[in-house]
């Protein structure tokens, strides 16, 4: 007779005859809910993809061609390009079961370094950009060192670093904004990510193209390289990863350093997006990047999720923001719905984690 356990799985003993025979059991999942839960566990980015498609369809029905126009679609991409780049940096850290509250501050400080080194010290713009990228990488590596070697909690380390970098940003720049016209005349390379590219009837910026290429590159690295598998292993169980030969400390430092470098690129892209170098811009980058990661199905407990899911999460925010704006709704509705999505995403993650691998 079949026996049913509390989870609803049927186990049927298959009789075996002969000496030394071993009983075998058939495990059959009943119902579509456990199967759907298991599918989501195997592919976490499926949830944000479904939400993204549904939101596009809903706003498409409500707004028609006004929403489905090439201008509207590319506008969404342009609006989320900074969040998408920062989200990639944040996703790497969260995959290791950490968090980086300093990504926005690193982004802005890197952009200020690029601008100030160009206009205050008259360095070649190419060298100034490299200095900005190096500073972002160094700050990220310092975060990683404090987390990996000193064993400080990532939340505390990056919260403190956020305050330090934010203060350094204002003290160093003297709260001075380098105007767009000055950059266009003397250092147009700083606005490189704002260069427009015509693709059919759509207009994309270099920043959007960079964001998409970055997502594809990181997705490949995380899935197809030993380093990427080590990142997931460290986030899933660092003790087990270390016992299996993974150099956990080196992986963590490299993740935070790469995150800092990506934030510096986001700072360069920010200059192209707003046209100027402003020490007061992008202050909500840390919150927006975490929002994209959480809605994108990357587990805050580490070890599960994908960069593609983060990209879907950023696009969901962009679709809701533009769709509600075109409908004439109050901006507060956007924050309300995004807040609901964040809580729902965490609840779904908890539910998915109950599924067996």
Buried (B, 14 or more C-beta within 10 A) or exposed (E): EEEEEEEEBBEEEEEEEEEEEEEEEEEEBEEEEBEEBBEBBEBBBBBBBEBBEEBBEBBBEEBEEEBEBEEBBBBBBBBBBBBBBBBBBBBBBBBBBBBBBBBBBBBBBBBBBBBBBBBBEEBEBEEBBBBBBBBBBBBBBBBBBBBBEEEBEBEEBBBBBBEBBBEBBBEBBEEBBBEBEBBEEEBEBBBBBBEEEEEEEBBBBBBBBBBBEBBEEBBEBBEEEEBBBBBBBBBBBBEEBBEEEBBBBEBBBBBBBBBBBBBBBBBBBBBBBBBBBBBEBBBEBBEBBBBBBBBBBBBBBBBBBBBBBBBBBBBBBBBBBBBBEBEEEEEEEBEEBBEEBBEBBBEBBEEBEEBEE
